[in-house]
Amino acid sequence: MIGISQSLEDIAWIPRPRLLALRRLAIGTVEDLLTHFPRRHEDRTEFPHFPREESDVPICLCGEVIKTSLRRFGGWKKIFEATLQESQPNALSEPLVCRWFNLHYVQKMIATGQRLVVFGRPRLRGKRICMDHPEFEVIENDKEISIHFRRITPIYPATEGLSQRVLRSIIYRALNEISGAVLETIAPRGLVHGTRRDAIRAIHFPESWEARDTAREHLVLSEFFAMQMLIASRRSDASIRVGYAHCGNGALLDKFLKALPFELTSAQSKVITEIRRDLAARQPMNRLLQGDVGSGKTVVAIAAMLLAIEAGYQAAFMAPTQILAEQHYDVLRRWLEPLGLCIALRTAARQEDNAPLPLFVLSKTQRAKIPGSTRVSRVGDGVAPSRTFPETQSGEGAAYSRRRLPHFEKPWAIYAVKISTKSRRCLSPITRTIVLDALRHFHNKRYELFAACVMPDHVHFLIQPWPKESDDAGNATFWPLSELIHSIKSFSAHEINEIDKKKGAVWERERFDRYVRSDRDLQEKFHYILRNPWDSGVAQQNEDYPWVWTQDDERREESLFRGDAEISTRDASATQSGASFGTNDPQIVVGTHALLYENVSFSNLGLVVIDEQHKFGVAQRARLTTREPAPDVLVMTATPIPRTLTMTIYGDLDVSVIDEMPRNRGKIITAVHETSKLGEVLSFLRAQLEAGRQLYVIYPLIDETEKLDVKAASVEYELWRERLHPYRCELLHGRIPAPEKQEIMERFRRGETNALISTTVIEVGVDVPNATVMLVENAERFGLAQLHQLRGRIGRGGHKSYCILLTSDTSKETSGKLTVLEKTSNGFEVAEADWDLRGP
C-alpha cells in the first residue's frame, strides 16, 4: 500500500525517466497523481460490427489480423498495412485496413492471426475502409484491455515523454495500491453522495457515463466547498488584522473633483463613498472594483489615493505592463501636479527622477551584497575597472571606465550570443533542461551569465567572460569567447545525443547578435531574451516556460509568474538591486512588478491600488498587501466577472461595481465580416483617415508560423503601408524595446501616426480619444473578454467609433461568439455570454 502524501520518487515501480515528465506536469506526490484529472473521456466500448461508412467520430473496434503487407513509395518511405476482420463475420462484413506510415516498429509488433483492438476514425479510401495511425493493442487475454480499451477511457493533460498509455497505466496502478483510509471525504455527507475514494476512481475509470457524471459532481462540490472554507478563513484573518484609518477630511479630493472637466457618474460617486467608508475604518480595506472598459475606474482610484495622501500616507499604484504604468503616471502627473503632489514612476526602463537603472548601476555597498554584481555594472564600452585593470575615470557613482581597447574581445565585455541547432533539430523538454544546465555549469566559474533562454531549435544568452589567468606582470588573460562556447556545446551535445539516442553534431556555428556597448544595449537584449518564448508564440499567454533563466532565479525566494507576455520580467529583476526612494518620498508611486520587492521601500504606505488585478498572481499581490502595518487594498479589473463567479472566487473581498458609463463616451458600432470583405473594409478605413480619425489594426501573432494559418503583424505591416499610403503606419508589438515602444505610442497619441498595426500589447491601458476605428483580423483566435478589452481602446472620445471583426471561420461556435459583440457593448453582458458559451 502507498500513502497519499508519498513522493513518487519513493515508489519503485515508476520508471525514473517518467519522473521528470511527471514533474513538468507539477506531479510530485501520489495525491498530485490522483488529482491529475482527465480533461475528457473517450467512448472506447467495443462495436459489434465494423463500419461500412467513414466517420468523424473515433470508434473502438476489435478484430483478427488476416493479412499484413509492407509497401514502399518515394524511395525510403514505407506504409505498413494490417487488415482486420471482425470476430463473427457475416456476408455483409467489410474488412478494416489499418495503416501506419514510416513507423517501422509497428510491423514488428503485429502479425497475422493476432487479435487487435484499435481506436481511430474510419475513413473511406477508394473502396476500402481505413484507419490511419490508430491507437492499438495486441490482445492475448481480455484482462489486458481493461485499462485502455473496451471501456470509457480517460484522456489526460500530458507532456512530451509521457504518453497517454503510460500515464493511464501509472494512475491505474496507483489507484489499486492506495490505502482507502487516506482518501477522506472533504465535503459534508449531506452535500455529496458517496466517498471521495469512489469518486476519484470513477473520474479516472468510470463504469458508465452516469458514474462519471456523479464522480465529477462529487469532486466539483468538494472543490467549491474547500474554496469557500479557504475564503471564509481569509475573511476571518482579514477581520482580525488591525490597521490604521487612512482617510483625510476630503479637502484635497474636493479640489480635484472641482477641477475635472466632467462630472462623475452616480455609480462613481457611490463607489467613492464605499471606499471612503473603508478608508476611515481601522480594519484594512480589501475591495474589488469592477468596471467596464472606459467606465472611469482611474478617477475612482485617484479619489482613494487623495484621501490616503491627505491623511499623511503614501499610495502605490501597480499596473501589469510598462505601457499601462507609464500611461497612468502621465495621467496622474497631468491631473495631480497642479495640486502640488509628488508622483514617482518605478519601472526598469523609465524612472521619474531619471536615476540610473538599478540593474546596471549599483553602489559599492550593493555590489558587495549581490554575487557577481561587480561586473554587471561595468558595461559601458566593454571595459570594467576591476581587480585587474586600474580605474581610469572611477569615483562614486561612475558607471564604467572610458578606456578603449583596439581588439574585439575586450576585458569585461558582454556578448549576446545565439547558437542554433544543426538542421533545425528540435530540442525536447529534457534536452532543453540539459542545455540550460550546461550554461549554468560555467556561470561564476569561467564567465558571468546574465540571462539565457533555450528555445526548441536555438539558444540565446548574455555572458561576460572572466579572467582565466595572470602573467608575471599581473596582466590578466580572459577566457576566449570561442573556447567558452566550445565548452558549452561539448558539455551539452554529448548528453543530448545520449538522451535522443543519436550521433553527430547538435549545434551550428554560433552567431553574435550584438556586442553590448551600453546599458541600453544590455537592457534591450536582456528584455528580448526573457520574453522570446511568449513573443515568438512558442509559449502561450499565461503559460509557464521553464527554460528561461536569470541570476534573479537563484536569489529569488518566491518564483514569479510569467503569465502575461507583456509584463517585463526585466522590471522585476531591476528592483532586486536595491532601488529605494530616498528621503524626499513621493506621495504616489506608480510601477509594474518593481513595486513587489522589499528593496523598493515605502516610508508610510497606506493604500495599494492594483490595476488589472487578474494579470497578477496571488503571491505577487501578497508582497504588497500583507505588509505591516496593514495597508488598505483596492484591486481593479476591467474584465467584468459574472456575479455568481464573483461571489464564489472573490468572496473574501468587498465588491464595488461601476455599472454606468460616462456621458461623453462615443458610441461603438461592432460589425463581423468575412475576410473576403477586406476590400470594402479598406475603403471604409481610408474614409475615416480622410476625416482625420486614427485607427488600430490588430493581429494575434507577431510573426507567422507554419503551425497556424493565421496572419501576423510584422508580415502584414508592409501591406498596410501600401494600402494606406500616404497615411503613416507604425508597427507595435511586445518584442520592440520599451523606449522605442514608448516613442511609437507618443507619436500615435500626438496624431503623428495615423494607423497602428499591433498585437494585443494595446489590450489594456492605451487611451487615444481620436482613435475611433479598430480592425481585428483572425478575430476567431481571440476570446470574448479579450476582444471586449481590445474594443475598449476606441470610443474614448466624443466621436462615433467602429470595431470591425474579420474572420475566415464560419463555424457555429465562432459565429455565436462574435455575434455577442455585435449585439452588445456592455461588458457585464459579454461576461455572462462568455459564461454561457464556455462555462466557468
C-alpha positions in Angstrom: 0.0 0.0 0.0 1.1 3.5 -0.7 0.3 6.8 1.2 -1.4 9.8 -0.3 1.5 12.2 0.6 4.2 9.7 -0.5 6.7 11.1 -3.1 6.6 9.3 -6.5 10.4 9.0 -6.2 9.9 6.6 -3.4 7.7 4.3 -5.5 10.0 1.6 -7.1 7.6 0.6 -10.0 7.5 4.1 -11.5 10.4 4.3 -14.1 12.9 7.0 -13.3 12.7 8.7 -16.7 9.0 9.2 -16.2 9.5 11.2 -13.0 11.0 14.1 -15.0 8.0 14.2 -17.3 5.6 13.9 -14.3 7.4 16.8 -12.6 6.8 19.0 -15.7 3.1 18.4 -15.0 3.6 19.5 -11.4 3.1 15.9 -10.2 5.4 15.0 -7.4 3.3 13.0 -4.9 0.6 10.3 -5.0 -2.0 13.0 -4.3 -0.8 15.1 -7.2 -1.1 12.0 -9.4 -4.6 11.0 -8.3 -5.9 14.6 -8.6 -4.5 15.0 -12.1 -8.0 14.5 -13.5 -8.8 13.7 -17.2 -9.6 16.6 -19.4 -12.1 14.4 -21.3 -13.2 10.8 -21.8 -13.5 8.7 -25.0 -16.0 6.1 -25.6 -13.9 3.0 -26.5 -16.6 0.4 -25.8 -16.3 -2.3 -28.5 -18.6 -2.1 -31.5 -20.4 -5.3 -32.6 -19.8 -4.7 -36.3 -17.2 -3.0 -38.4 -18.3 0.3 -40.0 -19.2 0.4 -43.7 -19.0 4.2 -43.9 -16.5 6.8 -42.8 -17.0 8.8 -39.6 -15.5 11.9 -37.9 -16.1 10.3 -34.5 -13.3 7.9 -33.4 -14.5 4.4 -32.6 -13.1 1.3 -30.8 -13.1 -2.0 -32.7 -11.7 -5.5 -32.1 -10.8 -8.0 -34.8 -8.4 -10.6 -36.0 -5.4 -9.8 -38.3 -6.0 -11.8 -41.5 -3.3 -10.1 -43.6 -0.3 -7.8 -43.3 1.7 -6.0 -46.0 4.6 -3.6 -46.4 4.7 -1.2 -49.3 7.4 1.2 -50.3 6.9 4.5 -52.1 9.0 7.6 -52.8 12.3 5.7 -52.2 12.7 5.1 -48.5 9.1 5.7 -47.4 7.0 2.8 -46.2 3.4 2.0 -45.5 2.6 -0.9 -43.2 -1.0 -2.3 -43.5 -2.8 -4.7 -41.3 -6.2 -6.0 -42.5 -8.7 -6.8 -39.7 -11.8 -9.0 -39.8 -14.4 -8.8 -37.1 -14.7 -11.7 -34.7 -18.0 -13.1 -36.1 -18.1 -12.0 -39.7 -21.2 -12.3 -42.0 -21.9 -11.8 -45.7 -22.1 -8.0 -45.3 -19.0 -7.6 -43.2 -16.3 -5.3 -44.5 -12.7 -5.8 -43.5 -10.9 -2.8 -41.9 -7.4 -1.8 -43.1 -5.2 -0.1 -40.5 -2.3 1.9 -42.0 0.9 3.2 -40.4 3.3 5.5 -42.4 7.1 5.2 -41.6 6.5 3.6 -38.2 8.9 0.7 -38.6 8.4 -0.7 -35.2 4.7 -1.4 -35.8 5.4 -4.1 -38.4 7.4 -5.9 -35.7 4.5 -5.9 -33.3 1.7 -7.1 -35.5 1.4 -10.5 -37.1 -1.3 -12.5 -38.9 -3.6 -14.4 -36.6 -3.3 -11.9 -33.7 -6.4 -10.2 -32.0 -6.1 -6.5 -32.2 -8.1 -3.7 -30.5 -7.8 -0.4 -32.5 -9.1 3.1 -31.8 -9.4 5.8 -34.5 -11.5 7.4 -37.2 -12.7 5.2 -40.1 -12.1 6.8 -43.5 -13.1 5.8 -47.0 -10.1 5.3 -49.2 -11.2 4.2 -52.6 -13.4 1.2 -51.9 -11.7 0.4 -48.6 -12.5 1.5 -45.0 -9.2 2.5 -43.5 -7.9 3.8 -40.2 -4.6 5.8 -40.4 -2.3 5.6 -37.4 -4.9 4.2 -35.0 -4.0 3.6 -31.4 -3.8 -0.2 -31.0 -3.2 -3.0 -28.6 -2.3 -6.7 -29.3 -4.6 -8.8 -27.1 -3.6 -12.1 -25.6 -6.3 -12.2 -22.9 -9.3 -9.9 -22.1 -7.7 -8.6 -18.8 -5.1 -6.7 -20.8 -7.7 -4.4 -22.4 -9.4 -3.4 -19.2 -7.4 -0.1 -18.9 -7.1 1.3 -22.4 -9.9 -0.3 -24.5 -13.4 -1.6 -24.3 -14.3 1.0 -21.7 -14.8 4.7 -21.2 -11.2 5.7 -21.4 -9.7 8.8 -19.7 -7.6 11.3 -21.7 -5.3 13.4 -19.6 -3.3 16.6 -19.9 0.0 15.1 -20.9 3.5 16.3 -21.9 6.4 15.3 -24.1 7.9 12.0 -23.0 4.8 10.8 -21.2 2.2 9.1 -23.5 -1.5 8.7 -22.6 -1.0 4.9 -22.2 1.9 5.3 -19.8 0.2 7.9 -17.7 -3.0 6.0 -17.7 -1.2 2.8 -16.5 0.6 4.6 -13.7 -2.6 6.2 -12.4 -4.5 2.8 -12.7 -1.9 1.0 -10.6 -1.7 3.9 -8.0 -5.5 3.7 -7.6 -5.2 -0.1 -6.8 -2.4 0.4 -4.3 -3.6 3.4 -2.4 -4.8 3.0 1.1 -8.5 3.7 1.4 -8.2 5.4 4.8 -6.2 8.3 3.5 -8.8 9.5 0.9 -11.1 11.3 3.4 -14.2 12.9 2.0 -13.8 16.7 2.2 -17.4 17.9 1.8 -20.2 17.2 4.4 -22.2 14.0 3.8 -25.3 15.9 3.1 -23.7 17.8 0.3 -22.2 15.0 -1.7 -23.0 11.4 -2.5 -20.6 8.6 -1.9 -17.0 8.7 -0.7 -14.0 10.6 -2.1 -12.2 7.3 -2.9 -15.0 6.1 -5.1 -15.3 9.5 -6.8 -11.6 9.6 -7.7 -11.7 6.1 -9.0 -14.8 6.8 -11.1 -13.5 10.0 -12.6 -10.4 8.2 -13.8 -12.0 4.8 -14.8 -15.8 5.1 -14.9 -18.0 2.1 -15.4 -20.6 4.2 -17.1 -21.2 7.8 -18.2 -23.6 8.2 -15.3 -20.9 7.1 -12.9 -18.5 9.6 -14.5 -21.0 12.5 -14.1 -21.7 11.5 -10.4 -18.0 11.5 -9.7 -17.5 14.8 -11.3 -20.3 16.3 -9.3 -18.8 15.0 -6.1 -15.3 16.4 -6.8 -16.6 19.7 -8.1 -18.8 20.2 -5.0 -15.9 19.2 -2.8 -13.6 21.7 -4.5 -16.1 24.5 -4.2 -16.6 23.6 -0.5 -12.9 23.7 0.1 -12.6 27.0 -1.8 -15.4 28.6 0.3 -13.7 27.4 3.5 -10.5 29.0 2.4 -12.3 32.2 1.5 -14.0 32.2 4.9 -10.7 31.7 6.6 -9.1 34.6 4.6 -12.0 36.9 5.5 -11.7 35.9 9.2 -8.0 36.5 9.1 -8.6 39.9 7.5 -11.2 40.9 10.1 -8.8 40.4 13.0 -5.9 42.4 11.3 -5.6 45.8 12.9 -4.5 48.7 10.7 -4.9 52.5 10.7 -7.5 54.8 9.3 -6.2 56.2 6.0 -8.8 58.8 5.3 -8.4 62.6 5.3 -11.1 65.1 5.6 -11.7 65.3 1.8 -10.5 68.9 1.1 -7.9 67.7 -1.4 -10.4 65.4 -3.1 -13.0 68.2 -3.4 -10.3 70.4 -5.0 -9.5 67.7 -7.5 -13.2 66.9 -8.4 -13.9 70.6 -9.0 -11.0 70.9 -11.4 -12.3 67.9 -13.6 -13.7 68.9 -16.9 -16.6 66.5 -16.4 -19.0 65.3 -13.7 -18.7 62.0 -12.0 -21.4 59.4 -12.8 -23.7 58.4 -10.0 -22.0 55.0 -10.0 -18.6 56.5 -9.5 -19.9 58.7 -6.6 -21.5 55.7 -5.0 -18.2 53.7 -5.2 -16.1 56.6 -3.8 -18.5 56.7 -0.8 -18.0 53.0 -0.2 -14.2 53.3 -0.4 -14.2 56.4 1.8 -16.1 54.5 4.5 -13.5 51.6 4.3 -10.5 54.0 4.4 -11.9 55.7 7.6 -12.1 52.3 9.4 -9.2 50.8 11.3 -9.9 47.4 9.8 -7.8 47.1 6.5 -9.9 47.6 3.3 -9.8 44.7 0.9 -12.1 45.8 -2.0 -12.5 44.7 -5.6 -13.6 47.4 -8.1 -15.3 46.1 -11.2 -16.0 48.4 -14.1 -16.4 48.1 -17.8 -13.7 49.5 -20.2 -13.8 53.3 -20.0 -16.2 53.4 -17.1 -13.9 55.7 -15.1 -12.2 53.4 -12.6 -9.0 55.5 -12.7 -10.8 58.6 -11.4 -12.2 56.5 -8.5 -8.6 55.2 -7.8 -7.3 58.7 -7.7 -10.0 59.7 -5.3 -9.0 56.9 -3.0 -5.3 57.9 -3.2 -6.0 61.5 -2.5 -7.9 60.6 0.7 -5.0 58.5 1.9 -2.4 61.2 1.0 -4.4 63.8 2.9 -4.2 61.6 5.9 -0.4 61.6 5.7 0.2 58.3 3.9 1.8 57.1 0.7 -0.1 55.3 -2.1 1.2 52.7 -4.5 -0.4 52.2 -7.9 0.6 48.9 -9.6 -0.1 48.1 -13.3 0.7 44.9 -15.2 2.6 46.3 -18.1 5.1 49.1 -18.7 2.9 50.9 -21.2 0.0 51.0 -18.8 2.2 52.0 -15.9 3.7 54.9 -17.9 0.2 56.0 -19.1 -1.1 56.0 -15.5 2.0 58.0 -14.5 1.5 60.6 -17.2 -2.3 60.9 -16.4 -1.6 61.3 -12.6 1.1 63.9 -13.3 -1.2 65.9 -15.5 -4.1 65.9 -13.0 -2.3 65.9 -9.7 0.8 68.0 -10.1 -1.3 71.2 -10.1 -2.3 70.1 -6.5 1.3 70.1 -5.5 1.7 66.3 -5.2 4.9 64.4 -6.0 4.5 61.3 -8.1 7.2 58.8 -9.0 7.5 56.1 -11.6 9.3 52.9 -10.8 10.0 50.6 -13.8 13.3 49.4 -15.1 13.1 51.3 -18.4 11.9 54.6 -17.1 12.1 56.4 -13.7 10.6 59.6 -12.8 13.7 61.1 -11.2 15.9 59.9 -14.1 18.1 57.8 -11.8 20.3 55.2 -13.4 18.7 51.8 -13.8 19.4 49.7 -10.7 20.0 46.5 -12.8 23.1 48.1 -14.3 24.4 50.7 -11.9 24.9 49.7 -8.2 26.7 51.3 -5.4 29.8 49.6 -3.9 27.8 48.5 -0.9 25.1 47.0 -3.0 27.7 45.2 -5.2 29.1 43.5 -2.1 25.7 42.2 -1.2 24.8 40.6 -4.6 27.0 37.8 -6.0 28.7 38.7 -9.3 27.3 42.2 -9.4 30.8 43.8 -9.6 30.8 43.1 -13.3 27.3 43.8 -14.4 27.5 47.5 -13.6 30.6 47.8 -15.8 29.1 47.7 -19.2 29.9 50.9 -20.9 32.0 50.2 -23.9 33.0 46.8 -22.7 35.8 47.8 -20.2 35.4 47.4 -16.4 37.5 48.9 -13.7 38.3 45.7 -11.8 40.9 43.9 -9.7 42.9 43.5 -12.9 42.7 46.9 -14.6 43.0 50.2 -12.7 40.1 52.6 -12.8 40.8 55.5 -15.1 37.6 57.5 -14.5 36.3 55.9 -11.4 34.7 57.5 -8.5 31.5 57.1 -6.5 28.6 56.5 -8.9 30.8 56.1 -12.1 29.1 53.6 -14.3 32.1 52.4 -16.3 35.6 53.3 -17.5 36.2 55.2 -20.7 39.3 53.2 -21.7 39.1 51.7 -25.2 40.9 48.7 -26.4 41.7 48.0 -30.1 40.6 44.4 -30.4 37.2 42.8 -30.5 37.4 40.7 -27.4 37.8 43.3 -24.7 38.2 42.7 -20.9 34.9 42.6 -19.2 32.9 42.8 -22.4 29.4 41.4 -22.5 28.2 39.4 -25.5 24.8 38.4 -26.8 25.1 35.0 -28.4 22.8 32.8 -30.4 23.5 29.2 -31.1 21.1 27.3 -33.4 20.7 23.5 -33.6 22.0 21.6 -36.6 19.4 21.3 -39.4 16.8 22.9 -37.1 16.9 19.9 -34.8 14.1 20.2 -32.2 15.2 20.1 -28.6 12.9 18.1 -26.3 12.0 19.4 -22.9 14.6 17.1 -21.3 17.4 18.3 -23.7 16.4 21.9 -23.2 17.0 21.4 -19.5 20.4 19.9 -20.3 21.3 23.0 -22.4 20.3 25.3 -19.6 22.3 23.3 -17.1 25.3 23.5 -19.3 25.1 27.3 -19.5 24.7 27.5 -15.7 27.6 25.0 -15.1 30.2 27.5 -16.1 28.4 30.5 -14.5 30.6 32.2 -11.9 33.5 29.9 -13.0 34.5 31.0 -16.4 32.0 33.7 -17.1 29.1 35.5 -15.7 25.7 34.5 -17.2 23.1 37.3 -17.0 20.2 35.8 -18.9 19.5 32.7 -21.0 16.6 31.3 -23.0 16.6 27.8 -24.5 14.1 27.6 -27.4 13.1 24.5 -29.3 15.8 25.0 -32.0 18.2 27.6 -30.7 19.5 29.2 -27.5 20.1 32.9 -26.6 22.3 34.1 -23.8 24.2 37.1 -22.4 27.7 36.3 -21.0 30.7 38.2 -19.7 34.0 36.2 -19.8 36.1 36.2 -16.7 39.9 36.3 -16.3 41.5 32.9 -16.9 45.0 33.5 -15.6 47.6 36.3 -15.0 51.1 36.6 -16.2 54.1 37.5 -14.1 53.4 41.2 -14.6 49.9 40.8 -13.2 48.2 41.2 -16.6 45.1 39.1 -16.9 44.2 36.8 -19.8 40.5 36.4 -20.2 38.7 33.3 -21.3 38.4 33.4 -25.1 34.8 33.5 -26.3 35.3 30.7 -28.8 36.7 28.5 -26.0 33.7 29.2 -23.8 31.2 28.5 -26.5 33.0 25.3 -27.4 32.8 24.1 -23.8 29.1 24.9 -23.7 28.4 23.0 -26.9 30.6 20.0 -25.9 29.1 19.8 -22.4 25.6 19.7 -23.7 25.9 17.8 -27.1 27.1 14.5 -25.5 24.2 14.3 -23.1 21.7 15.4 -25.8 22.8 12.7 -28.2 22.7 10.1 -25.4 19.1 11.1 -24.5 18.0 11.2 -28.1 20.0 8.1 -29.0 21.5 9.9 -32.0 25.0 10.7 -33.2 26.6 13.6 -34.9 26.7 17.4 -34.4 24.0 19.0 -32.4 24.9 22.7 -32.9 25.5 25.0 -35.8 28.2 27.7 -35.7 27.2 30.4 -33.2 26.2 33.9 -34.1 26.8 37.1 -32.2 23.6 39.1 -32.2 25.3 42.1 -30.6 28.5 43.2 -28.8 26.9 45.0 -25.9 28.3 48.6 -25.8 26.0 50.4 -23.4 23.5 49.9 -20.6 20.7 50.4 -23.1 22.1 47.7 -25.3 22.2 45.3 -22.4 18.8 46.3 -21.2 17.2 45.7 -24.7 18.9 42.3 -25.1 18.0 41.2 -21.6 14.4 42.2 -22.2 14.3 40.4 -25.6 15.8 37.1 -24.2 13.3 36.9 -21.3 10.3 37.4 -23.5 11.3 35.5 -26.5 9.2 32.3 -25.8 5.9 34.3 -25.5 6.6 36.9 -28.2 7.6 34.1 -30.7 4.5 32.0 -29.9 6.4 29.0 -28.6 4.7 29.6 -25.2 1.1 30.7 -25.0 -0.2 33.6 -22.9 -0.5 32.7 -19.2 1.7 29.6 -19.8 4.9 29.0 -17.9 8.2 28.4 -19.9 10.8 26.9 -17.5 13.8 27.3 -19.9 14.3 31.0 -19.3 16.9 31.9 -16.6 18.3 35.0 -15.0 20.6 35.4 -12.0 17.4 36.5 -10.2 16.1 32.9 -10.3 18.9 31.8 -8.0 18.3 34.6 -5.4 14.6 34.6 -5.5 12.7 33.1 -2.6 9.4 33.1 -4.4 9.1 32.3 -8.1 7.5 34.9 -10.3 4.6 34.1 -12.6 5.4 34.8 -16.3 1.7 34.8 -17.2 1.4 37.8 -19.4 3.7 38.2 -22.3 3.6 42.0 -22.0 4.9 42.0 -18.3 8.5 42.8 -18.3 10.4 40.3 -16.2 13.3 42.8 -16.5 11.3 45.2 -14.3 11.3 42.6 -11.5 15.0 41.9 -11.9 15.8 45.6 -11.9 14.3 46.2 -8.5 16.2 43.4 -6.9 19.3 45.6 -7.0 18.0 47.7 -4.1 16.3 50.8 -5.5 14.8 52.9 -2.8 13.1 56.3 -2.8 15.4 58.2 -0.5 14.4 60.9 1.9 12.1 63.0 -0.3 9.4 60.4 -0.5 6.8 60.8 -3.3 3.1 60.6 -2.2 2.2 58.3 -5.1 4.5 55.7 -6.6 3.4 54.1 -9.9 5.1 51.0 -11.2 4.9 47.5 -12.5 6.4 44.4 -10.8 9.0 46.8 -9.5 6.8 47.6 -6.6 6.6 44.0 -5.4 10.0 43.8 -3.8 11.1 44.7 -0.3 14.0 46.7 -1.6 11.6 49.2 -3.0 10.9 50.9 0.3 7.8 52.8 1.3 8.2 55.0 4.3 4.5 55.2 5.2 2.4 53.1 2.8 -1.3 53.5 3.4 -3.1 52.4 0.2 -2.3 49.9 -2.5 -4.2 50.1 -5.8 -3.7 47.2 -8.2 -5.0 47.7 -11.8 -6.0 44.7 -13.9 -5.6 42.5 -10.9 -6.3 39.3 -12.8 -2.9 39.7 -14.5 -1.0 39.3 -11.2 -0.5 36.1 -9.2 -1.8 35.8 -5.7 1.7 35.6 -4.3 2.7 38.7 -6.2 -0.2 40.8 -4.8 0.5 39.5 -1.3 4.0 41.1 -1.4 2.3 44.5 -1.1 -0.9 43.7 0.6 0.4 41.7 3.6 2.8 44.4 4.7 2.7 45.5 8.4 1.2 47.8 9.3 -1.6 46.6 7.0 -2.3 49.0 4.1 -5.7 49.4 2.6 -6.0 47.5 -0.7 -8.1 48.3 -3.8 -7.9 45.9 -6.7 -9.5 46.8 -10.0 -10.5 44.9 -13.1 -11.9 46.0 -16.4 -12.8 42.3 -17.2 -16.3 42.0 -15.9 -16.9 38.9 -13.9 -20.3 37.1 -13.8 -22.0 37.8 -10.4 -22.1 34.1 -9.4 -18.3 33.7 -10.1 -17.5 36.9 -8.2 -19.3 35.7 -5.1 -17.6 32.3 -5.4 -14.0 33.3 -6.1 -13.8 36.8 -4.6 -15.9 36.1 -1.5 -13.1 37.4 0.7 -13.3 40.8 -0.9 -15.9 43.5 -0.7 -17.1 44.2 -4.3 -18.0 47.6 -5.8 -19.3 47.9 -9.4 -19.3 50.8 -11.7 -22.3 49.9 -13.9 -22.7 53.3 -15.6 -20.7 54.8 -18.5 -19.8 58.5 -18.7 -22.0 60.7 -20.9 -19.1 61.8 -23.1 -18.2 58.3 -24.3 -18.7 57.8 -28.0 -20.9 55.0 -29.3 -19.1 51.9 -30.6 -20.6 50.1 -33.6 -19.3 46.5 -33.9 -19.6 44.5 -37.2 -18.5 41.0 -38.1 -17.3 40.4 -41.7 -15.7 37.6 -43.6 -12.1 38.0 -44.7 -13.3 38.3 -48.3 -14.8 41.7 -47.5 -11.4 43.2 -46.8 -11.6 45.4 -49.9 -14.8 47.1 -48.7 -13.4 47.5 -45.2 -10.3 49.1 -46.7 -12.4 51.7 -48.4 -14.1 52.5 -45.1 -10.8 52.8 -43.3 -9.4 55.3 -45.8 -12.6 57.4 -45.5 -12.1 57.5 -41.7 -8.5 58.6 -42.1 -9.5 61.3 -44.5 -12.0 62.5 -41.9 -9.0 63.0 -39.5 -9.5 59.9 -37.4 -6.9 57.3 -36.3 -7.2 53.5 -36.3 -5.8 50.3 -34.9 -5.3 47.0 -36.9 -4.9 44.1 -34.5 -3.3 40.7 -35.2 -3.0 37.6 -32.9 0.7 36.9 -33.7 3.9 38.9 -34.2 5.5 36.5 -36.8 3.9 33.9 -39.0 4.2 30.2 -38.0 3.9 27.0 -40.0 1.7 25.5 -37.3 -1.1 28.1 -37.6 -2.8 29.5 -40.7 -3.0 32.9 -39.0 -1.9 36.4 -40.1 0.9 38.1 -38.3 1.5 41.8 -37.5 5.1 42.0 -38.7 4.3 40.5 -42.1 1.1 42.4 -42.7 2.6 45.7 -41.7 4.3 46.3 -45.1 1.0 45.6 -46.8 -0.8 48.1 -44.7 1.8 50.8 -45.5 1.0 50.2 -49.2 -2.8 50.1 -48.6 -3.0 53.3 -46.6 -0.3 55.3 -48.4 0.3 58.3 -47.9 -1.0 58.0 -44.3 1.6 57.0 -41.8 1.6 53.5 -40.3 3.7 52.1 -37.4 4.2 48.6 -36.0 3.9 47.9 -32.3 4.4 44.6 -30.5 5.9 43.2 -27.3 9.3 42.4 -28.8 10.0 46.0 -29.5 12.4 47.5 -26.8 10.5 49.6 -24.2 12.0 53.0 -25.1 11.1 52.6 -28.7 7.7 51.3 -27.8 7.1 54.4 -25.7 8.1 56.7 -28.6 5.7 54.9 -31.0 2.8 55.3 -28.6 3.7 59.0 -28.1 3.6 59.6 -31.8 0.3 57.9 -32.1 -1.1 59.9 -29.2 0.1 63.2 -30.8 -1.6 62.2 -34.1 1.7 62.0 -36.0 0.9 58.3 -36.7 -2.4 57.6 -38.4 -2.6 53.8 -38.1 -1.1 51.4 -35.6 -0.5 47.9 -36.7 -0.3 46.0 -33.4 -0.7 42.8 -31.4 -2.6 42.6 -28.1 0.1 44.8 -26.5 -2.5 47.5 -26.6 -5.2 45.3 -24.9 -5.1 47.4 -21.7 -4.4 51.0 -20.8 -4.0 52.7 -24.2 -6.1 55.9 -24.3 -6.2 57.9 -27.5 -9.5 59.7 -27.9 -9.0 60.3 -31.6 -8.6 56.6 -32.4 -12.1 55.7 -33.5 -11.6 52.6 -35.7 -10.4 49.1 -34.8 -9.9 46.3 -37.3 -9.3 42.8 -35.8 -8.0 40.2 -38.2 -8.5 36.5 -37.4 -11.0 37.5 -34.7 -11.8 33.9 -34.1 -8.4 33.5 -32.5 -9.3 35.8 -29.6 -11.5 35.2 -26.6 -14.7 37.2 -25.9 -13.2 39.0 -22.9 -10.0 39.8 -24.9 -12.0 41.2 -27.8 -14.1 43.3 -25.5 -10.9 44.7 -23.9 -9.4 45.5 -27.3 -12.6 47.2 -28.4 -12.3 49.4 -25.3 -9.3 51.1 -26.9 -11.7 53.0 -29.1 -14.8 55.1 -28.2 -12.8 57.1 -25.7 -13.7 60.4 -27.2 -16.9 62.1 -28.4 -16.8 60.6 -32.0 -18.7 57.6 -33.1 -16.4 54.6 -33.2 -16.3 51.4 -35.3 -14.9 47.9 -34.4 -14.7 45.5 -37.4 -14.0 41.8 -36.7 -12.7 39.9 -39.7 -12.8 36.1 -39.7 -12.5 33.2 -42.1 -14.0 30.8 -39.7 -17.7 30.1 -40.5 -18.3 27.6 -37.7 -21.3 27.9 -35.5 -19.2 28.4 -32.4 -17.2 31.3 -33.8 -20.4 32.9 -35.3 -22.1 32.7 -31.9 -19.1 34.2 -30.1 -18.7 37.1 -32.4 -22.4 37.8 -32.6 -22.4 38.6 -28.9 -20.0 41.5 -29.5 -22.2 42.8 -32.4 -25.3 42.8 -30.1 -23.9 44.5 -27.0 -21.1 46.7 -25.8 -21.9 46.1 -22.2 -19.0 44.2 -20.6 -21.2 42.5 -18.0 -23.5 41.1 -20.7 -20.4 39.9 -22.6 -19.1 38.2 -19.5 -22.4 36.4 -18.9 -22.5 35.3 -22.6 -18.9 34.0 -22.2 -20.0 32.1 -19.2 -22.9 30.5 -21.2 -20.7 29.6 -24.1 -17.6 28.3 -22.3 -18.8 27.5 -18.8 -16.9 28.6 -15.6 
